[in-house]
Amino acid sequence: MSSPLDNLCGANKPLALEPPDASEFAGLKRSGIARLQDASNTSLSLEGRFDLAYNDAPTSVSTDSRPGSKSRWRS
C-alpha cells in the first residue's frame, strides 16, 4: 500500500525520498527530549514553556519512530 506522500515524490514534484539517517534521528530526538524537559521547568514563564513544548512538535513528527516505519520524507 502506498503512502499519500508517494504522490508528492519524484521528478518535478516537491518532495524527495531520503534514506534514514541514524545520527540525524539521534540528534533530533536529543533536541526534542531537551525541549520537553525545559518545558517542565516551572521557573520559566507559561508562555516560554508553551513555546518549548509546541516547537518540539515538528521534531517529534520528523523523527517517525513507529515500528515498521521504513522511510523519511524531506521537503
PyMOL commands that set and color helices and strands:
alter all, ss='L'
color gray80, all
select helices_A, chain A and resi 4-8+22-39+46-62
alter helices_A, ss='H'
color red, helices_A
select strands_A, chain A and resi 16-18+72-74
alter strands_A, ss='S'
color yellow, strands_A
deselect
rebuild
show_as cartoon
